[in-house]
Amino acid sequence: MKLIAIVCLTILSVMQSKSQEWQPVSLNVNTIEKQVEVSVSGQPFTAYIWPETLKKPVLWPVVAPGGQTVTRAFPMAVKAGERADHPHHVGIWLNFGDVNGLDFWNNSEAIPKENAGRYGTIRHQSIDRAESGSDRGQLETTAFWERPDGTRLLQEKTSYTFRASESVRIIDRVTTLKAVGGDVLFRDNKEGMFAIRVTTELELPAEGAVELTDAQGIVTRVEKPDLSKVTGDYLSSEGLTGDAVWGTRATWMRLAGKMNGEEVSVVILDHPVNPGYPTYWHARGYGLFAANTLGQKPLSGGKDELNFSLKNGESVTFRYRLMIFRGTPDAGTLHQLAEEWGRSK
């Protein structure tokens, strides 16, 4: 797999001079279906979706270079044998668990109406740019972080850059949040911030009963689940592995496993401009993989505390790169890729 990692690095390094290494990326806007489909050389990559059933826009599903879908299907679709926990974990998203006392992270249709007043919603507003290209696709969106009564706390401007080669697919997300409804406090909370919920094969092996869906979408408690397809493992930039990565700081994190016999890796890179860099990781064995730059107090056991805030009219920008590899890039390669990402503007 080292050869694949070297090839990936070489492709990234020559992007400016050899753009033909990158495959064409097409964006198809469908406002009726409330989605923007993203494809690579005619094959599915992902989709930006904002259905009424979700409390935030997300990227779902997400497909690796070899055609393997790395995101969990639940609750958007039925896939037998998947965990049926945390219905708010959908695809790739960005939000937070305590914004002026409102929980944007855990909100979903599963929340009882009598408790809805404690949760915020990120409401898609507009597609501002959707541009296909020979070596990348560009998507720009506007959304608003709203209180339960519909008034706005934050304006969100997000740009996505999609790139793909035969061995790696890349999603760069740059999100600017502006306080538009008064001062905003992001009180330290473990539930955040830039996240992906992965499929069963990329979970970490664990013992104990779980609730799984069957082919009809019926949820059943299984006391001794089949772990034969569960192959995931984390590696952080600090050399930690497995469940030990949770609540630690790192500039990058790799989640690697096998899907249908093929090695697949999902990597998230933090960026030095982000508040609280290097990020803490809310990375769990059951498939939640999140960089939580604002969750310092609970994730550090009280050692650190940030409580990031914005005055009305102020803004902050968060930058993340998510990479999906065919193969398993080694730590040296990922250090170099993180340094390159850190130099980007």
Secondary structure, 3 states (H helix, E strand, C coil): CHHHHHHHHHHHHCCCCCHHHCCCEEEEEECCCCEEEEEECCEEEEEEECCCCCCCCEEEEEECCCCCECECCCCCCCCCCCECCCCCCCCEEEEECCECCEECCCCCCCCCHHHHHHECEEEEEEEEEEECECCCEEEEEEEEEECCCCCEEEEEEEEEEEEECCCEEEEEEEEEEEECCCCEEECCCCCEEEEEEECHHHCCCCCCCEEEECCCCCEEEECCCCCCCCCCEEEECCCCEHHHHCCCECCEEEEEEEECCEEEEEEEECCCCCCCCCCEEEECCCCEEEEECCCHHHHCCCCCCCCEEECCCCEEEEEEEEEEEECCCCHHHHHHHHHHHHHCC
